[in-house]
Amino acid sequence: MAMTRTRAAFTGLLAAFAVTGSLAAGAAQASAAPAKPAEPAALPAVNMEATVLAAQIDPRRADDTLTPGAKASVLAVEQALQAKNLLDARWVDGYFGTETISAYAAYQRSLGYSGLAANGLPGATSLAELGKGRYTVTHQIGPGAKVQRNGYTVDARTQAMLTEAERLLGFKLVLSQGSYNPGGDASSAGTHDGGGVVDISVTGMSAATRTSVARALRQVGFAAWVRNPNQGDWPWHIHAAAISDTDLSSQAQHQTGDYYLGLNGLANRAPDDGPRIPIQTWEEYQRTH
């Protein structure tokens, strides 16, 4: 009887050792398993619409007021420019002023761009290239292909805007000057050198109709003014610059910035003399219509 109890106890002890060994082996295997790699941190997003808008308005301000909704995006762009030693740290502030414009133009030139493609206004390609490993780009915009209208060259974005203004007005508009016309009219002071800018003939229009046209153009995203011979060496016409067209010449960028600041887009920077409506870009208009 005693021998049987001893043998049973011994058998139980062996079983216990077996269980303990199995547990220890399992623990060792668990501790030796490789750790799951951490998920990479999501890159910040740069809103191209907001960034391009700030690049037009901020350089024209008399103070350092930020363009609403653009600070985070502009900061990300400025930080990327600083990392490339193109922008001093003191200008990394979310304000797309003249120093940032110059730095961005230098970056565009470093990519081999020139002319309109190196105007300091962010384009989709250069903005994405600058952001590699740093940020992603949302709300992309661009001028589109060059097309013909009334015998003049405009870009596809401008063409679509003019077509929508015509729909609102109920009649066709005729151009008296198009875009991409460097040196074509000295009185234009370079505003037509790039894309997005047109002059519209007002032949046969009453004063009320001229104002209605300017209002419709503003509604779809142009900075638009009725121009008269007392303001410069030109006949009556309507001058319109498509806000946020990334092919805008530097002079046209200044006009759109001044428009947001309540000015007339001329060298004297007098108060806006056109119909006042809520200002919006073509993309903002499209989202609400």
Buried (B, 14 or more C-beta within 10 A) or exposed (E): EEEEEEEEEEEEEEEEEEEEEEEEEEEEEEEEEEEEEEEEEEEBBBBBBBBBBBBBBBBBBEEEEBBEEBBBBBBBBBBBBBEEEBBEEEBBBBBBBEBBBBBBBBBBEBEEBEEBBBBBBBBBBBBBBBBEEBBEBEBBBBBBEBEEBBEBBBBBBBBBBBEBBBEBBEEEBEBBBBBBBEEEBEEBBBBBBBBBBBBBBBEEBEEEEBBBBBBBBBBBBBBBBBBBEEBEEBEBBBBBBBBBBBBBBBBBBBBBBBBBEEBBBBEEEEEBBBBEEEBBBBBBBBEEE
